[in-house]
Amino acid sequence: MLRTASILGAALLLALAVAGCGSEGGDFDGSHPDYEKALAGSPAPLAALHRQANELLPGGEEAFEKRIEELHGYPIVVNVWASWCGPCKFEFPVIQRLSAEYGKRVAFIGVNSEDSDGFARSFLDSAPVPFPSYTDPDKEIAEGLGAIGFPDTAYYGRDGQLCSLNQGPYAEGAEMRADLERHALAEEGCEGA
């Protein structure tokens, strides 16, 4: 009896903590920005990402690294996520808003790690984003970034160098925005981060 009460109490505390993690996240209601309007007129390399919105791209770490090289000259935000990850779902509305707001200047890429393509596609149908995600069933890409959990967010400078990795979910959208501006949009690149 005591053990059951302890487990229920811990579950309640966890639920309250997740529910109160920030006002800008957690609006996982199926709504999303008007990406077509927000991203109209994007430069060609970023428009190419937008044309691959919600796609799951194969090719593993090699294809991912090639895409990073192709985006040289643009800052890059890489979000590592999984459809089964509660904190990822909480954070996803923030990614949706920021990718619409900054997507004409910043390349966004997803890495769907340790997930099935079917569940990932279903998740993206309910929470669309204006960028593709690389499939990463064995965590090769995630581990290459230094990611240890979900979600993780990596920031690359215009020179293609990894500047910073935020491990775990952001408690507030304002924190992710600040990191995006500090790391990805820093004029000095990684050295200024």
C-alpha positions in Angstrom: 0.0 0.0 0.0 2.7 2.4 1.0 4.7 1.6 -2.2 1.7 2.2 -4.4 1.1 5.6 -2.7 4.7 6.5 -3.2 4.6 5.6 -6.9 1.4 7.6 -7.4 2.8 10.5 -5.6 6.0 10.5 -7.7 3.9 10.3 -10.9 1.8 13.2 -9.8 4.8 15.3 -9.0 6.3 14.5 -12.4 3.1 15.4 -14.2 2.9 18.7 -12.4 6.5 19.5 -13.2 6.0 18.8 -16.9 2.8 20.8 -17.0 4.5 23.8 -15.4 7.6 23.8 -17.5 7.0 27.0 -19.3 4.3 29.0 -21.0 5.7 28.9 -24.5 5.8 25.1 -24.8 3.3 22.4 -24.4 0.6 23.8 -26.8 0.5 20.5 -28.6 -2.9 21.0 -30.1 -2.3 20.4 -33.8 -2.1 24.0 -34.7 1.1 25.4 -36.3 2.3 28.6 -38.0 1.5 29.3 -41.6 4.9 28.1 -42.9 4.2 29.0 -46.6 3.5 32.6 -45.7 6.3 32.9 -43.0 9.0 31.3 -45.2 8.1 32.8 -48.6 11.2 34.2 -50.3 13.7 32.0 -48.4 17.2 31.7 -50.0 17.5 28.6 -52.2 19.4 26.3 -49.8 16.8 27.0 -47.0 13.9 26.8 -49.5 15.2 23.3 -50.4 14.8 22.3 -46.7 11.3 23.8 -46.7 10.3 21.7 -49.7 11.3 18.6 -47.7 9.0 19.6 -44.8 8.0 16.6 -42.6 10.0 14.1 -44.7 12.0 11.4 -43.0 15.3 11.2 -44.9 17.4 8.1 -45.0 21.2 7.9 -45.3 22.3 8.1 -41.7 25.3 10.0 -40.4 26.9 10.3 -43.9 23.8 12.0 -45.4 23.4 14.2 -42.4 27.0 15.4 -42.5 26.7 16.0 -46.3 23.6 18.2 -45.6 25.5 20.2 -42.9 28.3 20.8 -45.5 25.8 21.9 -48.1 24.4 24.5 -45.7 27.8 26.2 -45.3 27.2 29.9 -44.9 23.9 29.5 -42.9 23.6 28.9 -39.2 21.9 25.5 -38.4 19.7 24.3 -35.6 19.4 20.5 -35.2 16.7 19.1 -33.0 17.0 15.4 -31.9 13.6 14.0 -31.1 11.4 10.9 -31.0 7.7 10.4 -31.3 7.5 8.5 -28.1 9.3 11.3 -26.1 7.0 13.3 -23.9 9.5 16.2 -23.4 10.0 16.3 -27.2 6.2 16.7 -27.7 6.2 19.5 -25.0 9.1 21.3 -26.8 7.8 20.8 -30.4 5.4 23.8 -30.5 8.4 26.0 -29.7 10.4 24.4 -32.6 7.4 25.0 -34.9 7.2 28.7 -34.0 11.0 29.4 -34.1 11.5 27.6 -37.4 8.7 29.8 -38.9 10.2 32.9 -37.4 13.9 32.3 -38.2 13.6 29.9 -41.1 14.5 32.5 -43.7 17.9 33.0 -42.0 18.6 29.7 -40.2 18.5 26.1 -41.4 16.5 23.8 -39.2 17.0 20.0 -39.4 15.5 17.2 -37.3 17.0 13.9 -36.3 14.4 11.3 -35.5 16.3 8.9 -33.2 15.4 5.5 -31.8 12.0 5.6 -33.4 9.9 3.8 -36.0 9.2 5.6 -39.3 5.5 4.8 -38.9 5.2 6.5 -35.5 7.4 9.4 -36.6 5.3 10.0 -39.7 2.1 9.9 -37.7 3.6 12.4 -35.2 4.7 14.8 -37.9 1.2 14.6 -39.5 -0.2 16.0 -36.2 2.7 18.4 -35.6 4.1 19.5 -39.0 7.4 21.3 -39.3 8.9 23.1 -42.3 12.0 21.0 -42.4 13.1 17.3 -42.9 14.3 14.9 -40.2 17.0 12.3 -40.8 16.1 8.9 -39.5 18.5 7.7 -36.8 17.3 4.3 -35.5 20.7 3.4 -34.0 21.5 6.8 -32.6 24.6 7.3 -34.8 23.8 10.9 -35.7 22.7 11.7 -32.1 25.8 10.2 -30.6 27.9 12.0 -33.2 26.4 15.3 -31.9 27.1 14.2 -28.3 23.4 13.9 -27.5 22.6 11.6 -24.6 18.8 12.0 -24.3 15.8 13.5 -25.9 15.2 16.2 -26.9 18.6 17.6 -27.6 19.3 20.7 -29.7 22.6 21.4 -31.5 23.6 24.8 -32.9 26.0 25.1 -35.8 27.7 28.4 -36.9 27.8 29.6 -40.5 31.1 27.8 -40.9 29.5 24.4 -40.3 31.1 24.0 -36.9 29.1 22.7 -33.9 28.9 25.6 -31.5 26.7 24.3 -28.7 24.5 21.4 -27.6 21.6 21.8 -25.2 20.9 18.4 -23.7 17.4 17.9 -22.5 14.2 19.9 -23.1 14.1 23.7 -22.8 11.9 24.7 -19.9 10.8 27.8 -21.8 10.7 28.9 -25.4 12.5 32.1 -24.4 15.5 30.0 -23.4 15.7 28.3 -26.8 15.3 31.6 -28.6 18.2 33.0 -26.6 20.4 30.1 -27.4 19.5 30.3 -31.1 20.4 34.0 -31.2 23.5 33.5 -29.1 24.9 30.5 -30.9 23.5 30.2 -34.4 23.2 33.9 -35.2 26.3 35.1 -33.5 28.3 37.3 -35.9 31.5 35.9 -34.6 30.4 32.3 -35.1 31.3 29.6 -32.6 34.2 31.6 -31.2 31.7 34.2 -29.9 29.4 31.7 -28.3 
